Amino acid sequence: MTIEPGRGEGHSAWNPRTLLAIVAFAAVVGVSIGIAAGGSGSSRTATTEAPSRITTIAPAGTAPVSLELRTKKLVWVCLIKERNRPVINGLNLIAGQTVGPYDGRAFEVSFGNGSIDLTVNGKPVDIPPIAAPLGYRITPDGVSRLPPLERPSCT
């Protein structure tokens, strides 16, 4: 029996690049599943106009603000919790994905487009279905749209 150099018995013939590609793919799938496992919800239809302020009231005994996101199409999302702590750090969420609920005192969020449903304290927020970036500040007092220079960027 002839043994080729580098090919001893019991050794795997895995190429390091192939192994690295498999590990990277598994990590991406794991992160996607973790984000998607945040819960499920029903899809709501957005209207064409976004109100400048929506009042929400937190149920007694819970965090002041609870929010959930459900995508309609691919959407880039940057979600920041109070004190600039990233919750969703600039990720593309796939169509039909639900994430959250996320609980906290306040949030700021940026969307790459309006193909998303936002629910705050169990109530839908009207997000215009536009193909342009949007941003919102979410506090116990309600939801307000952010001007472009005040939107979080997760950079």
Secondary structure by P-SEA (a helix, b strand, c coil): cccccccccccccccaaaaaaaaaaaaaaaaaaaaaacbbbbbbbbccccccbbbbbbccccccbbbbbbbccbbbbbbbccccccccccccccccccccccccccbbbbbccccbbbbcccbbbbbccccbbbbbbbcccbbbbbccccccccc
